[in-house]
Each structure stands twice: as structure tokens, then as C-alpha cells.
């Protein structure tokens, strides 16, 4: 039986001076499937909105809510892979 792998979804650094970002939109429903490289979520910083791609393939589970503000690097969900 294969072991499940877990990929932690985090708020990425989009610019050196940026310390936090708002989770604008989750592009995959909680429990939905995603392939690595597909658009996963959208964040907004002071200057720009950024679409972030999935870093792994699997089932997405969100631990954050849209509209919340997070520090860069904060965990907002996970992707459970096979």
C-alpha cells in the first residue's frame, strides 16, 4: 500500500518588501482534486493580485478562509497526494 504524501499550501512571497497577503479566492473546492501546476488560489497584496499554482497533485483541504490576512509563509491548506 502506497503512503500518502502531504504538501503544505503556504502564502508565497511575491516581492521582497511584502510581509502579508489576503487570501482572495480558492480556485478549488475543499476536498477537490488538483494537478500540480494548475491554478490553486489567488492572493492580494498591497500592490497586486497573484494567482498561485499548486505545488503538488492530489486532494485539496483548506485550513484558511477567503478574506483573511496572512503573513508570508503562513499555512493555508494542504494537498493530500497518493
N, C-alpha and C positions, 0 to 999 in steps of 0.2 A: 504494500500500500504506500503510495507516494505521500510525502509530508507536505502539508500546506505551507506556503510561504506568505508572509505578511509584509506588505510595503506600506510604510507610513507616509501619508499625504501631508505635506507641510506648506506653509506660506513661503513662496520663494523670494529671494532678494532680487528686485528688479532694477535697483540703482543703489550706488554706494551710500547716498545720503538718506535713503528711505529706511525708516525704523518700524513702520507698521503699515498694514493694509486692511481694507474692508473686504470681506467675502461678499461679492456682488451677486453671484449666481452659481448654482451647482448644475452642471450640464448633464449629469447622470443621476437618476433617482437613487435613493438609498436602497441597497440590495441589487442594483442594476449591474449589468456586465459592461466592461470596458476593455479595449485593446490598448496596449502600450502605444503611445504617440497620438492617440485620439484626444480631442479637447475634453477636459475634465471639469474645470471650474474657471470662473472669472473673478479677478481681484481688482480693486481700485485703490490707487494711492493718490496722494495729493495732485499728481500731475497726469496720470494716465490709467486707463483700464487695460488689463493684460489677461489674455486667455492662456491658461496653463494646461499643458498636455499631461496625460497620465504617464507615470514613470514605470508602470508595470501593467500586466494584463490580469483580469480577474473580476471579482465581485466587489463593488464599492460600498463602504459603510461610513457614513458621515458622523462625526462627533461634534461638529460645529453647526451653527445656524446662520443662514444668509442675513446680512446686515450687521453682523458682529465685527468688531475691530480686533485684529490680532497683531502681535509682534511678529517680525520676520522670523521664520523658523518654527513658529508655533504649529503644533499638530492639529489638523482639522478633520482627519479621517484616516481610513486605511483601505488598502486593496488586498483582498484575500485571493491568492492565486493557487493553482494546482501544483 
